[in-house]
Amino acid sequence: MASQESPFTMLDEAAIAGAPLRHDPYDYAFVEQAIPPHYKNEVLADAPRIPDRGSYGLPSLRFGPRFGTVIQDLLSPRFRRLMEEKFDLDLSKRPPVILMMGNTTGHYNEGYAHPDSKHKIVTVILGFSREWPYERGRLRVLRSADREDYAFEFPPEFGRMLMFRVCDHSWHGFLPQKGPRMSLQLCFSDSERYVRSEYMRHGLSAFAKSVPLLKKIIEWAPK
């Protein structure tokens, strides 16, 4: 049980454990405030600076201790056990991978609808945007590949958390909206090989964005 593990430092265990599991259109749960709001300023002050579009793997990011404490909570056995209890799954042999997004450009293909990789078992998305004043760009739980066909949506603001069981119809996405859009994705995956490949792929992408000429080529690429 989660109670046998070291307690969280930042995450609100009661809020996460108490979030009802919904089943339409697939198994998911939403937490309005998975991190208490009084931590907001100190965590965001220590959050990584992500100047470009796209996702970055955790090993490619630099951040301060308070943000690091949130990461420790998310990677803890206690959090894994909460997900196991929520979705009635054994995740003990399902290694986690963490990616972060910092910005969106507003191009059409950003936020495209997808059900997630077959290598993922459970996906957790946690917002870190200081605010989200836009109607577009809210993460949507979708009934199909149509981004307008949604059952639920929420802005990617600090502390908001979506958890879902990955399946062939776990469609999700958002309508494109330009702006600083900080969100974290934690996935429990099927193998260490997949984790290594994801970090390598996103690490190469991060390196390319740090080289001016390669960054220009990426910016010109279809989005």
N, C-alpha and C positions, 0 to 999 in steps of 0.2 A: 504494500500500500504506500501511497505518497507520503503518509504521515511518518513513515520510518526513515525518510530521507532528510537531509539537511534542509532547513526552511529557506524559502526565497528571501532575497534581499530587496528586490525591486518589484517583482511581479505580485499581483494580487491573487493569491491562490483561491480564495473563496469565490471571487468573481469568475475566474476561469472554470473552476469545478462546477459552479452553479449555472453556467450558461446552458440553456436547453438545447438538446440536439434536435435539429430540424431535418426532415426527410424529403422535402419537396424543393427542388427537383432532384437532390441527392443529399447525402448526409453532411450537414455542416452546422457550425455553431458560431455565434457572434458574441463578442464581449465589448461592451461599450467603453470600459476603462480597465484594461488588463494591467496597466501601470498607474498607480495613484497620481492624480494631477499635480500634487505638490512636488513631485520629482521632475516635472517637465523641464524647467529651465536648466537645472544642473545636468540632466541627461543630454539635452540638446546641445548644451555648451561643449560636451565631450564627444558629440556624434562625429562621424567621418565627414569630411568635405568632399562632395562628389560633384565636380563641375560639369561633367559631360552626361550625355544620354546613355541609356543602356544599363545593364546590370553588372555589378562587380562582386567577385567572390570575396568572402571574408578574409582570406590570406592577403588580398591586395589592398586592404583598407587599413588606415591608421586612425585610431580613436583614443579618447581619454578613459580614465578609470571608471567613471560613473556609467558611461555607455557600456564599457566592458563588463560591468557588473550585470547589466541586463542580458548580455550575451551569455555570461556564466549561468544565469538562471535558466535561460532557454536551452542550454546544452546540458543541464543537470539531469541526473536520474529522476529527480522529483518531477520535473516537467514532462519527461518522457512517460512517466507513470500516469500523470494526469491525462495525457493523450490516449494511453492504453485504456484507461477506464472510460474515457469519453466515447471512444469508438469501438470498444470491446475487441482490442487487437493486442497481439504480442509484438512489441517493437524493440525487444531486447537485442535483436540481431539486425536492426535496421539503422544503419549509420546516418547521422544528420549532415546536411549540407546547408550553408547559409549564403544567400545572395542579397545584395542591396541595390536599390534604384535610388537615384538622387534627383533626376530631372526628366521632364518630358518636353519634347519639341512641338507637340501639337500635330505632327504628321499623321496621316490617316492610319497607317499600319500599327502605330503604337497602341498598346492595349488591346490588340487583336484577340478575338475569342479563341480559347484553346482549353482542352480538358486536362492538361498537364501530362508530362512524360509517363509512359508505362513503367518507368523505373522508380517512380515516386509512390509512396504508400499513403502518407498523410502530409498535407501541406498546411502550414501556418503562416499567415500574413499579418504583420504588425506595422501599424502606421507610425511614422516619426515626423510627419510634416507639422510645422508649428501651427499652421492653419490651412484650411482649404476652402476659400470663398467662392469656388466655382461650382456651377451645376454639373458640368462635364468633368470627366476624370475620376468620378467616384467608382470604386471597384464594385462590379456587379456579379452576383450569382445568376448564371444564365440557364435558361431551359433548353437552349439550342446554340448553334454557332452564330446566331443573329444577336448582335450586341444590344439591340432594342428589346429583345425578348427576355426580360429579367424578372427574377422573383424577389430579389433583395439587392440593395446597394448601400455603400457607406463611404464617406470621405476618408482618405488616407491620413487622418490626423493622429497626433500623438496618443498612443495608448490603445487605440482601437484595434481589435484582433479578430480575424476570421480564421477558422480552422475547418478543414474539410477532408473527407476520405476521397482519395483519387480513384476515379473509375472511368469507363469509356465515355461517360456523359457528364463529367464534372466540369462543364463549361464555365469559364469566368473571363472577365476582361473589363475594359473601360473605354468610354468614348474619348478620343484624343483631346488633350487640353495642354497648352504650353504652360509650364511653370515649374518651380522647385517642388518635386514630388518625392519625398523621402519615405521609402517603405522597405521593410525587411521581409524576406521569404525564407522560412525554415522548412526543409522537407526531410522527412524520414524516408530513406531510399532503400533499394534492394541490395546494394553492394558497395564496398569500399572502392571498387573499380569505378563505379559511376561517380562517386564523390570526387575521386582524383581527376576524372575526365572533365567534370564540371569546373573544378577549380583551375585546371590547366587551360580550358577553353576560355574562361572569363579572364584569366590572368593574361593570356595572349592578347585578348581584346583590350584590356586595360593598358598594356604596354603600347599597343598600336595607337591608342588615343593620346598617349603621352608624347608621341613623335609627331611634330607639326604636319609633315607631308602625309603621313599615314592617316592622321586625324582628318585632313581635308578629304582624302579618298573615302573614308568612312562616312563623312558628312554628305558626300555626293552620292553615296550608294542609295538604292531604293529603300524606302522606309515603309 
